[in-house]
Amino acid sequence: MDITILSPGIYTYGAMLIGGVLRDAGHRVTLTRTPAAVPADSLLLASLFSTQHLLDPAIRDLIRAQRERSGTVYVGGPVSAAPEMVLGELAPDAVVVGEGEETVVRLVEEGVSEALPGIAFLDGGRAVVTPPARPAPIDRPLPLIPEDIGSQSIRGASAYIETHRGCIGGCTFCQVPRFFGRAVRSRPLASIVEEVKAFAACGATRLSVSGGTGSLYGSRDGKMDPEAFVALLRGMAEVMGPRNVSSPDIRVDCITDEVLDAIRQYTIGWVFFGIESGSDRVLRLMGKGATVREVEEAVERCREHNLKVAGSFIVGYPGETGRDYEATKDLIAHLCLDDVFVSSAEPIPGTPLADLVVRTPREKNPAFVPHTGEYRPLDLTESEARCFDLMMHADMFRPQLRLVTDEVYSAYLAEAKKQGRDIRAATDLILRYAPPRA
């Protein structure tokens, strides 16, 4: 069967993995990042990783056109956490819900059926969601790697490869523990190294470790195995070279001396912490499981190991006060991070944050509340204003000062406004499918 997998904008690992599974099942599979490149006579699998994809006119038009010419369309990916929403917005033939490696082969070869676990479909306008499929085997065939993978850059990496599934954390804004669970399932090291070699052969210039928190690789029963993580990075570096490997995303409570030494020796030498806030109260709201003091200690330990440290921050979380926000600014000034990433709180379907947003009146949600402070002339919401302000604030406290020129100012303002538009659109979408409040 001729199958086209659409992974909008970037080749995600999940799309490449499903492509490899279908290829090994005997199908002819093509992977594309562009909706316009999907042929009319191919079965379409849309691998969608963002709520925004459900609202994208190009994707909506593509799926509608495929259905109108009697083509088959299946949708999978992280958006499947809200299958009723996917069915309501895109009306595909079916949604692959959750881990789809085994489900998608059966769906392609057998078609839609209530007897097939792990799918959702419309039956006379009624959404039918079958019982969950069992978790997919952690070992798998090689992904379908595009020939132009080397042209892709995701935070500097050609691709993020999956070394394990699951995360011990319970962050309210994150989909990983809800999609893959909180028990960590690690892939065999030999399988990962074989995959790294395949990516390198296809032109990948840098690979990053994915899976939620990289240093959880090899952990069992919530206990880390630093030796397994060291072996992972060493094996990847032997293929790619240490300057072409990164393991960026680490929890502040998931580091050891061995982990930090391995990051320095076998990778680009950066650690990216999800710090999120300088307020312990907000960190508790977010379910981070860490305190501001633990953040400070983790950054200090990284510097003792001569590592660069970046931090991600979230502003506009429902319930965040002006005092909480000022605490975040104070923390950034204190830490002097090498790089900072700022985003407004985005509700992802299936997360506790999305549930909180549904319960929060619009007039109390920072994503909708008009900003009345110093940026009032810019017509921003409170969430947008904090995002914009924090990006500029962080630039003043880098080890190498970055001047906020007119060009940088305009770029930050545009980014804050874009995030605001996307979050309001996602919120409205979630509210449309939320059950009526009692």
C-alpha positions as CSV (number, residue, x, y, z in Angstrom):
1,M,0.0,0.0,0.0
2,D,1.2,3.5,-0.8
3,I,1.2,5.6,2.4
4,T,2.2,9.2,3.0
5,I,3.0,10.4,6.5
6,L,2.6,14.1,7.1
7,S,4.7,15.6,9.9
8,P,4.0,19.3,9.6
9,G,7.0,21.6,9.7
10,I,9.5,19.2,11.1
11,Y,10.3,15.5,10.8
12,T,9.3,14.3,14.3
13,Y,10.8,11.1,15.7
14,G,7.3,9.7,16.2
15,A,6.5,10.2,12.5
16,M,9.8,8.6,11.5
17,L,9.2,5.7,13.9
18,I,5.7,4.9,12.5
19,G,7.2,5.2,9.0
20,G,9.8,2.5,9.9
21,V,7.1,0.2,11.4
22,L,5.0,0.5,8.3
23,R,8.0,0.0,6.0
24,D,9.0,-3.2,7.8
25,A,5.3,-4.3,7.5
26,G,5.8,-4.3,3.7
27,H,4.2,-0.9,2.8
28,R,5.6,1.9,0.5
29,V,6.0,4.8,2.8
30,T,6.8,8.5,2.1
31,L,7.4,11.1,4.8
32,T,6.8,14.8,4.2
33,R,6.8,18.0,6.2
34,T,4.6,19.9,3.7
35,P,0.8,19.4,3.3
36,A,1.0,20.5,-0.3
37,A,3.4,17.6,-1.1
38,V,0.9,14.9,-0.2
39,P,-0.2,12.9,-3.3
40,A,-3.9,12.5,-3.9
41,D,-3.8,8.7,-4.4
42,S,-2.0,7.9,-1.1
43,L,-3.4,6.8,2.2
44,L,-2.6,9.8,4.5
45,L,-1.3,9.5,8.0
46,A,-1.2,12.9,9.7
47,S,1.2,12.8,12.7
48,L,0.2,15.9,14.6
49,F,2.1,17.1,17.7
50,S,0.5,20.5,18.4
51,T,-3.1,21.6,19.1
52,Q,-2.4,24.4,16.6
53,H,-2.4,21.7,13.9
54,L,-6.1,21.2,14.4
55,L,-6.6,24.8,13.5
56,D,-4.1,25.0,10.6
57,P,-6.0,25.9,7.4
58,A,-3.5,24.0,5.2
59,I,-4.0,20.8,7.3
60,R,-7.7,21.1,7.5
61,D,-8.0,21.7,3.7
62,L,-5.8,18.8,3.0
63,I,-7.8,16.3,5.1
64,R,-11.1,17.6,3.8
65,A,-9.9,17.3,0.2
66,Q,-8.6,13.7,0.8
67,R,-11.9,12.7,2.3
68,E,-13.9,14.3,-0.5
69,R,-12.1,12.2,-3.1
70,S,-12.7,9.1,-1.0
71,G,-9.2,9.0,0.3
72,T,-8.4,7.5,3.7
73,V,-7.0,9.7,6.4
74,Y,-5.8,8.6,9.9
75,V,-4.5,11.0,12.5
76,G,-2.1,10.2,15.3
77,G,0.5,11.8,17.5
78,P,0.3,13.8,20.8
79,V,-3.0,15.4,19.6
80,S,-4.6,12.0,20.1
81,A,-4.8,12.8,23.9
82,A,-8.1,14.5,22.9
83,P,-9.5,12.1,20.3
84,E,-13.0,13.7,20.3
85,M,-11.5,17.1,19.6
86,V,-9.5,15.7,16.6
87,L,-12.6,14.0,15.3
88,G,-14.7,17.1,15.7
89,E,-12.2,19.5,14.1
90,L,-10.7,17.3,11.3
91,A,-13.2,14.4,10.8
92,P,-10.6,11.8,9.7
93,D,-11.5,8.2,9.2
94,A,-9.9,7.4,12.6
95,V,-7.6,8.6,15.3
96,V,-4.8,6.4,16.6
97,V,-4.9,7.0,20.3
98,G,-1.7,6.8,22.4
99,E,1.3,4.7,21.4
100,G,0.5,3.6,17.9
101,E,3.3,1.3,16.7
102,E,1.1,-1.9,16.7
103,T,-2.3,-0.2,16.3
104,V,-1.4,1.7,13.1
105,V,-0.3,-1.5,11.2
106,R,-3.6,-3.2,12.0
107,L,-5.6,-0.1,11.2
108,V,-3.9,0.3,7.8
109,E,-4.4,-3.4,6.9
110,E,-7.7,-4.2,8.6
111,G,-9.5,-0.9,8.6
112,V,-11.7,0.8,11.2
113,S,-13.4,-1.6,13.7
114,E,-14.7,-1.4,17.2
115,A,-12.7,-4.6,17.8
116,L,-9.4,-2.7,17.2
117,P,-8.1,-1.3,20.5
118,G,-6.5,2.2,20.6
119,I,-8.5,4.1,18.0
120,A,-11.4,6.6,17.8
121,F,-13.8,7.2,15.0
122,L,-17.1,8.7,14.2
123,D,-20.2,6.5,13.9
124,G,-23.2,8.4,12.7
125,G,-21.8,11.6,14.2
126,R,-21.1,9.8,17.5
127,A,-17.5,9.5,18.7
128,V,-16.5,5.9,19.4
129,V,-13.3,5.4,21.4
130,T,-12.2,1.8,21.7
131,P,-10.3,0.4,24.8
132,P,-6.7,1.5,25.1
133,A,-4.1,-0.5,23.2
134,R,-1.3,-2.1,25.3
135,P,1.9,-0.1,25.5
136,A,4.1,-0.6,22.5
137,P,7.3,-2.7,22.8
138,I,10.2,-0.4,23.6
139,D,12.4,-2.1,21.0
140,R,11.5,-1.3,17.4
141,P,12.7,-1.3,13.8
142,L,14.9,1.5,12.5
143,P,12.9,4.7,11.8
144,L,12.2,5.9,8.3
145,I,14.9,8.6,8.1
146,P,14.4,11.2,5.3
147,E,17.4,11.9,3.0
148,D,17.2,15.6,3.9
149,I,17.3,15.1,7.7
150,G,20.6,17.0,7.8
151,S,18.8,20.2,6.7
152,Q,16.6,20.1,9.8
153,S,17.5,22.1,13.0
154,I,15.6,21.7,16.2
155,R,17.5,23.7,18.8
156,G,20.6,22.9,16.7
157,A,19.9,19.2,16.3
158,S,18.9,17.3,13.2
159,A,16.6,15.2,15.3
160,Y,15.7,14.2,18.8
161,I,15.9,10.4,19.2
162,E,13.8,8.5,21.7
163,T,16.0,6.6,24.3
164,H,13.2,5.8,26.7
165,R,9.5,6.4,27.4
166,G,7.9,7.8,30.6
167,C,8.8,10.3,33.2
168,I,8.8,10.2,37.0
169,G,7.6,13.9,37.1
170,G,4.1,15.1,37.4
171,C,4.4,18.6,35.8
172,T,0.9,19.8,35.2
173,F,1.6,21.4,31.8
174,C,3.5,18.4,30.4
175,Q,2.0,15.6,28.3
176,V,4.8,13.1,28.6
177,P,3.7,11.3,31.8
178,R,0.1,11.3,30.6
179,F,1.0,9.9,27.2
180,F,3.7,7.4,28.1
181,G,3.2,6.9,31.9
182,R,5.4,7.6,34.9
183,A,7.2,4.3,34.8
184,V,10.4,4.6,32.7
185,R,10.9,2.1,29.9
186,S,14.4,2.2,28.4
187,R,15.5,1.0,25.0
188,P,18.5,-1.4,24.6
189,L,21.7,0.5,24.2
190,A,22.7,-1.5,21.1
191,S,19.5,-0.6,19.4
192,I,20.0,3.1,20.1
193,V,23.6,3.0,18.8
194,E,22.4,1.2,15.6
195,E,19.8,3.9,15.1
196,V,22.4,6.7,15.7
197,K,24.6,5.2,12.9
198,A,21.6,5.1,10.6
199,F,20.9,8.8,11.3
200,A,24.5,9.7,10.7
201,A,24.5,7.7,7.4
202,C,21.5,9.8,6.3
203,G,23.3,13.1,7.0
204,A,22.3,14.0,10.5
205,T,24.8,16.5,11.9
206,R,23.7,16.5,15.5
207,L,21.4,14.3,17.6
208,S,19.7,15.1,20.9
209,V,18.3,12.7,23.5
210,S,14.6,12.8,23.9
211,G,12.2,11.1,26.3
212,G,11.3,13.8,28.8
213,T,14.3,13.8,31.1
214,G,17.4,12.4,29.5
215,S,19.2,11.3,32.7
216,L,16.3,8.9,33.5
217,Y,17.6,6.5,30.8
218,G,18.1,3.1,32.4
219,S,16.3,4.0,35.6
220,R,14.1,1.4,37.4
221,D,11.4,1.8,40.0
222,G,12.1,5.6,40.1
223,K,15.8,5.1,40.9
224,M,18.3,6.5,38.5
225,D,21.1,4.5,36.9
226,P,23.9,7.0,36.1
227,E,26.1,4.3,34.6
228,A,23.4,3.5,32.0
229,F,23.2,7.2,31.1
230,V,26.9,7.5,30.8
231,A,27.1,4.5,28.5
232,L,24.3,6.0,26.4
233,L,26.1,9.3,25.9
234,R,29.4,7.5,25.3
235,G,27.9,5.2,22.7
236,M,26.3,8.2,20.8
237,A,29.5,10.2,21.0
238,E,31.6,7.3,19.5
239,V,29.4,7.6,16.4
240,M,28.6,11.3,16.1
241,G,31.5,12.9,18.0
242,P,30.9,14.6,21.4
243,R,30.3,18.0,19.8
244,N,27.4,16.5,17.8
245,V,25.5,15.0,20.7
246,S,23.3,16.8,23.2
247,S,21.2,15.7,26.2
248,P,19.6,19.0,26.9
249,D,16.4,18.4,29.0
250,I,17.2,17.4,32.6
251,R,15.2,17.8,35.8
252,V,17.0,19.7,38.6
253,D,16.5,16.7,40.8
254,C,17.8,14.2,38.3
255,I,21.5,15.1,38.3
256,T,24.5,13.4,39.8
257,D,28.3,14.0,39.5
258,E,28.5,11.1,37.1
259,V,25.6,12.5,34.9
260,L,27.2,16.0,34.8
261,D,30.7,14.6,34.0
262,A,29.2,12.6,31.1
263,I,27.4,15.6,29.7
264,R,30.6,17.6,29.8
265,Q,32.7,14.8,28.2
266,Y,30.4,13.3,25.6
267,T,28.1,16.2,24.5
268,I,28.1,19.9,23.6
269,G,28.3,20.7,27.3
270,W,24.9,22.3,27.9
271,V,22.2,21.5,30.4
272,F,18.6,22.8,29.9
273,F,16.6,23.0,33.1
274,G,12.9,23.4,33.1
275,I,13.0,26.0,35.9
276,E,9.6,27.5,35.1
277,S,9.2,30.0,38.0
278,G,11.1,31.7,40.8
279,S,8.1,31.3,43.1
280,D,7.8,28.2,45.2
281,R,4.1,28.7,45.3
282,V,3.8,28.6,41.5
283,L,6.1,25.6,41.3
284,R,3.7,23.8,43.6
285,L,0.8,24.8,41.4
286,M,2.8,23.4,38.4
287,G,3.5,20.1,40.2
288,K,7.2,20.5,39.5
289,G,8.3,18.6,42.6
290,A,11.3,20.9,43.1
291,T,11.9,24.1,45.0
292,V,13.7,27.3,44.0
293,R,16.6,26.3,46.4
294,E,17.0,23.1,44.5
295,V,17.1,25.0,41.2
296,E,19.9,27.2,42.6
297,E,21.9,24.3,43.9
298,A,21.5,22.4,40.5
299,V,22.8,25.4,38.5
300,E,25.7,25.8,40.9
301,R,26.6,22.1,40.5
302,C,26.5,22.4,36.8
303,R,28.9,25.3,36.9
304,E,31.2,23.3,39.2
305,H,31.4,20.8,36.3
306,N,32.1,23.5,33.7
307,L,28.8,23.2,32.0
308,K,26.7,25.9,30.3
309,V,23.2,26.2,31.8
310,A,20.0,27.3,30.1
311,G,16.7,27.7,31.8
312,S,13.1,27.5,30.5
313,F,10.5,29.7,32.2
314,I,6.7,29.7,32.0
315,V,4.7,32.9,32.7
316,G,1.0,33.6,32.9
317,Y,0.1,30.3,34.7
318,P,-3.4,30.6,36.1
319,G,-3.0,31.8,39.7
320,E,0.4,33.5,39.1
321,T,0.4,36.8,40.9
322,G,2.5,39.9,40.2
323,R,4.6,39.0,43.3
324,D,5.2,35.5,41.8
325,Y,6.3,37.0,38.6
326,E,8.7,39.4,40.3
327,A,10.2,36.4,42.1
328,T,10.9,34.9,38.7
329,K,12.7,38.0,37.6
330,D,14.8,38.0,40.8
331,L,15.8,34.4,40.2
332,I,16.9,35.1,36.7
333,A,19.0,38.0,37.9
334,H,20.6,35.8,40.6
335,L,21.3,32.8,38.3
336,C,22.8,34.7,35.3
337,L,22.0,31.7,33.0
338,D,23.8,31.2,29.7
339,D,20.5,31.2,27.9
340,V,16.9,31.6,28.7
341,F,13.7,30.5,27.0
342,V,10.4,32.1,27.9
343,S,6.9,30.9,27.1
344,S,3.4,31.7,28.2
345,A,1.5,28.8,29.8
346,E,-0.2,26.8,27.1
347,P,-2.9,24.3,27.9
348,I,-2.2,21.0,26.2
349,P,-5.2,18.7,26.0
350,G,-5.1,15.9,28.5
351,T,-3.0,17.8,31.0
352,P,-4.0,19.1,34.5
353,L,-3.2,22.6,33.2
354,A,-5.9,22.2,30.5
355,D,-8.3,21.1,33.2
356,L,-7.4,24.2,35.3
357,V,-7.9,26.5,32.3
358,V,-11.4,25.1,31.8
359,R,-12.1,25.9,35.5
360,T,-10.6,29.4,35.4
361,P,-13.0,32.2,34.5
362,R,-11.7,34.2,31.4
363,E,-11.5,37.4,33.5
364,K,-9.0,35.6,35.8
365,N,-6.9,33.9,33.1
366,P,-3.7,35.9,32.4
367,A,-4.0,34.8,28.7
368,F,-7.1,36.9,28.4
369,V,-6.7,39.7,31.1
370,P,-5.7,43.0,29.5
371,H,-2.3,44.3,30.7
372,T,-2.7,47.7,32.5
373,G,1.0,48.3,33.4
374,E,3.9,49.9,31.6
375,Y,3.2,48.0,28.3
376,R,-0.4,49.1,28.1
377,P,0.2,51.1,24.8
378,L,1.2,47.8,23.2
379,D,-2.2,46.2,23.7
380,L,-1.0,43.1,25.4
381,T,-2.7,40.6,27.7
382,E,-1.0,40.1,31.1
383,S,0.5,36.8,30.0
384,E,1.9,38.4,26.8
385,A,3.3,41.4,28.8
386,R,5.1,39.1,31.2
387,C,6.5,37.0,28.4
388,F,7.8,40.0,26.5
389,D,9.2,41.6,29.7
390,L,10.9,38.5,30.9
391,M,12.7,37.9,27.6
392,M,14.2,41.4,27.7
393,H,14.9,41.1,31.4
394,A,16.9,37.9,30.9
395,D,19.1,39.5,28.3
396,M,20.5,41.9,31.0
397,F,21.7,39.0,33.2
398,R,23.5,36.7,30.8
399,P,27.3,36.2,31.3
400,Q,27.6,37.9,27.9
401,L,25.3,40.8,27.9
402,R,22.9,40.9,25.0
403,L,21.7,44.4,24.1
404,V,18.0,44.8,23.4
405,T,18.1,46.6,20.1
406,D,15.1,47.8,18.2
407,E,15.3,44.6,16.1
408,V,15.4,42.4,19.2
409,Y,12.6,44.4,20.8
410,S,10.4,43.9,17.8
411,A,11.2,40.2,17.6
412,Y,10.4,39.6,21.3
413,L,7.2,41.6,21.0
414,A,6.1,39.6,17.9
415,E,6.9,36.3,19.6
416,A,5.0,37.2,22.8
417,K,1.9,38.2,20.7
418,K,2.1,35.1,18.6
419,Q,2.2,32.9,21.7
420,G,-0.7,34.8,23.1
421,R,-2.8,34.3,19.9
422,D,-2.0,30.6,19.8
423,I,-2.8,30.1,23.5
424,R,-6.1,31.9,23.2
425,A,-7.0,29.8,20.2
426,A,-6.0,26.6,22.0
427,T,-8.0,27.6,25.1
428,D,-11.1,28.4,23.0
429,L,-10.8,25.0,21.3
430,I,-10.4,23.1,24.6
431,L,-13.4,25.0,26.0
432,R,-15.6,23.9,23.0
433,Y,-15.0,20.3,23.9
434,A,-15.0,20.5,27.7
435,P,-17.9,18.8,29.5
436,P,-20.4,21.3,30.9
437,R,-19.5,22.6,34.3
438,A,-21.9,21.6,37.1
